[in-house]
Amino acid sequence: MSLTRNNIEEIIKRSLEKSKSQRNHFPLFGRISIYINDPLVSEEVDFERVVSYLEKNIPPHMFDEIDLIMIGENPYLDEKEFEATYKDGAILIRNTLLSDRDYIENIVHEMAHAAEYRYGMFIYSDFRVEQEFIGKRKKFYHLALAEGHDVDEEEFMNPEYTQEFDDLLFKEIGYEKLTNMLMGLFVSPYASTSLREYYASGVENYFLDDKTFLAKISPILYEKILRIEIDG
């Protein structure tokens, strides 16, 4: 059915009413401002629930490096093709996510990256987390070989993120196949992309899922996150 002028005006009116009705500022831990700069696409999202969950489940000191969380359209996110990122004391997130859980996961993941600025020496300086990560990458390499993929062992031994390795994972192997291949090795396929994402995905799993699973498959990473949670 084609849209008439009246139809279009009604859609615009409803959109404006929705925009006005959405609360656009939420304080987190009484000091971090969450601003919704553009109307949320999903009507299922309730930021009061998001804030309540975060305050009940995440220690406030994990957010010490964060001053602001901004939800909305953002050229930087468009340029990088990210759903969310941490940048200059702020977490930036698209307004197109579909559920409370999607926003919570992105906030906690970027919170983990922000916390690296404070806890990075403790996390990485003894190389134990890196050794655990590389050990898993070695197993991953042999699994990929066994599946018939033409892979470079040196690339698997590099703990840094590279676009080439990302393309191998998600374009050549594919997410569904990766999920089955890496089950019990990494908490998620994305955790295998680099050492920093191994850590951040571990933080996300620790606070949002069954932390006993992380303790079982990544005991060194689990120990580090536990100490950060307890000691601040």
C-alpha positions as CSV (number, residue, x, y, z in Angstrom):
1,M,0.0,0.0,0.0
2,S,1.4,3.4,-1.0
3,L,1.7,6.1,1.7
4,T,-0.5,9.1,1.4
5,R,0.3,12.5,2.8
6,N,-1.9,11.9,5.7
7,N,-0.2,8.5,6.4
8,I,3.2,10.2,6.4
9,E,2.1,13.0,8.6
10,E,0.7,10.5,11.1
11,I,4.0,8.5,11.1
12,I,5.9,11.7,11.7
13,K,3.5,12.7,14.5
14,R,3.8,9.3,16.3
15,S,7.6,9.5,15.9
16,L,7.8,12.9,17.5
17,E,5.5,11.9,20.3
18,K,7.6,8.8,21.0
19,S,10.7,11.0,21.0
20,K,9.2,13.4,23.5
21,S,7.9,10.6,25.7
22,Q,11.3,8.9,26.1
23,R,13.3,9.9,29.1
24,N,16.8,10.8,27.9
25,H,18.9,11.1,31.0
26,F,19.7,8.3,33.5
27,P,22.3,8.6,36.3
28,L,24.4,5.5,36.9
29,F,25.9,5.1,40.4
30,G,24.9,8.7,41.1
31,R,27.8,10.1,39.0
32,I,27.8,8.7,35.5
33,S,25.4,10.3,33.1
34,I,23.7,8.1,30.5
35,Y,22.2,10.3,27.7
36,I,19.9,9.0,25.0
37,N,20.6,11.5,22.2
38,D,18.4,9.8,19.6
39,P,15.2,7.9,20.2
40,L,15.7,4.2,20.9
41,V,14.7,2.0,17.9
42,S,13.2,-0.7,20.1
43,E,10.2,-0.1,22.3
44,E,11.2,-3.1,24.4
45,V,14.2,-1.4,25.9
46,D,13.8,0.2,29.4
47,F,16.9,2.1,30.6
48,E,15.6,2.1,34.2
49,R,15.9,-1.7,34.1
50,V,19.3,-1.4,32.4
51,V,20.6,0.9,35.1
52,S,19.1,-1.2,37.9
53,Y,20.7,-4.3,36.6
54,L,24.2,-2.7,36.3
55,E,24.0,-1.1,39.8
56,K,23.0,-4.5,41.4
57,N,25.5,-6.7,39.6
58,I,28.6,-4.6,38.8
59,P,30.9,-3.0,41.5
60,P,31.0,0.8,41.1
61,H,34.8,0.9,40.9
62,M,34.7,-1.0,37.6
63,F,33.3,2.2,36.1
64,D,35.9,4.5,37.6
65,E,37.3,5.4,34.2
66,I,33.9,6.3,32.7
67,D,32.3,9.7,32.9
68,L,29.6,9.4,30.3
69,I,27.5,6.9,28.3
70,M,26.0,8.3,25.1
71,I,23.3,6.4,23.2
72,G,22.6,7.4,19.6
73,E,23.8,7.9,16.1
74,N,27.5,8.6,15.9
75,P,29.9,9.1,12.9
76,Y,32.8,7.4,14.8
77,L,30.7,4.3,15.3
78,D,29.6,4.4,11.6
79,E,33.2,4.8,10.5
80,K,34.5,1.9,12.6
81,E,31.3,-0.2,12.0
82,F,31.0,-0.8,15.8
83,E,27.9,-1.2,17.9
84,A,29.8,0.4,20.8
85,T,33.2,1.6,21.9
86,Y,35.0,3.3,24.8
87,K,36.7,6.6,23.8
88,D,38.1,9.4,26.0
89,G,36.2,8.6,29.1
90,A,32.9,7.9,27.4
91,I,31.1,4.8,26.2
92,L,29.4,5.4,22.8
93,I,26.5,3.0,21.8
94,R,24.2,2.9,18.9
95,N,20.5,3.5,19.5
96,T,19.5,0.5,17.3
97,L,20.0,-2.3,19.8
98,L,16.9,-4.4,20.4
99,S,16.9,-5.4,24.1
100,D,18.0,-4.5,27.6
101,R,20.4,-7.4,27.4
102,D,22.0,-6.0,24.3
103,Y,22.7,-2.6,26.0
104,I,23.9,-4.3,29.2
105,E,26.3,-6.5,27.3
106,N,27.8,-3.6,25.3
107,I,28.1,-1.4,28.4
108,V,29.9,-4.1,30.4
109,H,32.2,-5.0,27.5
110,E,33.3,-1.4,27.0
111,M,33.5,-0.9,30.8
112,A,36.0,-3.8,30.7
113,H,38.1,-2.0,28.1
114,A,37.9,1.3,30.2
115,A,39.1,-0.6,33.2
116,E,42.3,-1.7,31.3
117,Y,43.6,1.9,31.8
118,R,43.6,1.3,35.6
119,Y,44.2,-2.4,35.9
120,G,46.2,-3.1,32.7
121,M,49.6,-3.7,34.5
122,F,47.9,-6.1,36.9
123,I,46.1,-7.9,34.1
124,Y,48.9,-8.3,31.6
125,S,52.4,-7.6,33.1
126,D,53.1,-11.1,34.4
127,F,52.1,-12.6,30.9
128,R,50.0,-15.3,32.6
129,V,46.8,-14.3,30.9
130,E,48.6,-14.0,27.6
131,Q,50.1,-17.4,28.0
132,E,46.6,-18.9,28.7
133,F,45.3,-17.1,25.6
134,I,48.1,-18.3,23.3
135,G,47.7,-21.9,24.6
136,K,44.0,-21.7,23.5
137,R,45.0,-20.2,20.2
138,K,47.4,-23.2,19.6
139,K,44.5,-25.6,20.2
140,F,42.3,-23.5,17.9
141,Y,45.0,-23.6,15.2
142,H,45.0,-27.4,15.2
143,L,41.2,-27.5,15.2
144,A,41.1,-25.2,12.2
145,L,43.7,-27.4,10.4
146,A,41.7,-30.5,11.2
147,E,38.6,-28.8,9.7
148,G,40.5,-28.3,6.4
149,H,41.2,-24.6,6.7
150,D,44.4,-23.1,5.2
151,V,45.7,-21.3,8.2
152,D,49.0,-19.7,9.2
153,E,50.3,-20.8,12.6
154,E,52.2,-17.6,13.1
155,E,49.0,-15.6,12.8
156,F,47.4,-17.7,15.5
157,M,50.3,-16.9,17.8
158,N,49.9,-13.1,17.5
159,P,47.9,-11.9,20.6
160,E,47.1,-8.5,18.9
161,Y,44.0,-7.9,16.9
162,T,44.4,-8.0,13.1
163,Q,41.8,-7.5,10.4
164,E,43.1,-10.6,8.6
165,F,42.5,-12.8,11.6
166,D,39.1,-11.3,12.1
167,D,38.2,-12.0,8.4
168,L,39.5,-15.6,8.8
169,L,37.2,-16.2,11.8
170,F,34.0,-14.5,10.7
171,K,34.1,-14.6,6.9
172,E,36.0,-17.8,6.1
173,I,35.1,-20.1,9.0
174,G,31.9,-18.4,10.0
175,Y,30.2,-17.7,13.3
176,E,28.1,-20.8,13.6
177,K,31.0,-23.1,12.8
178,L,33.2,-21.2,15.2
179,T,30.7,-21.5,18.0
180,N,30.8,-25.3,17.7
181,M,34.6,-25.4,17.2
182,L,35.5,-23.2,20.2
183,M,32.9,-24.5,22.7
184,G,34.7,-25.1,26.0
185,L,37.8,-23.3,24.8
186,F,36.7,-19.6,24.7
187,V,33.6,-18.1,26.3
188,S,32.6,-16.8,22.8
189,P,34.0,-16.8,19.3
190,Y,34.7,-13.0,19.7
191,A,36.9,-13.8,22.7
192,S,39.4,-15.5,20.4
193,T,40.0,-12.4,18.2
194,S,42.7,-10.9,20.4
195,L,44.1,-10.9,23.9
196,R,42.3,-7.7,24.8
197,E,39.0,-9.1,23.6
198,Y,39.7,-12.4,25.5
199,Y,39.9,-10.3,28.6
200,A,36.9,-8.1,27.9
201,S,34.7,-11.0,26.9
202,G,35.8,-12.7,30.1
203,V,34.7,-9.7,32.1
204,E,31.4,-9.8,30.3
205,N,30.9,-13.5,31.0
206,Y,32.0,-13.1,34.7
207,F,29.5,-10.5,35.5
208,L,26.6,-11.4,33.3
209,D,26.6,-15.2,33.0
210,D,27.7,-18.2,35.0
211,K,31.2,-17.3,36.3
212,T,31.9,-20.9,37.2
213,F,32.2,-21.6,33.5
214,L,34.9,-18.9,33.1
215,A,36.7,-20.3,36.1
216,K,36.7,-23.8,34.5
217,I,37.9,-22.9,31.0
218,S,40.0,-19.8,31.8
219,P,41.2,-20.1,35.4
220,I,44.0,-17.5,35.1
221,L,41.7,-14.9,33.6
222,Y,39.1,-15.7,36.1
223,E,41.5,-15.2,39.0
224,K,42.6,-11.8,37.6
225,I,39.0,-10.6,37.3
226,L,38.1,-11.9,40.7
227,R,41.0,-9.9,42.3
228,I,39.9,-6.7,40.4
229,E,36.3,-7.2,41.6
230,I,37.4,-7.8,45.3
231,D,40.3,-5.4,45.6
232,G,39.3,-2.6,43.3
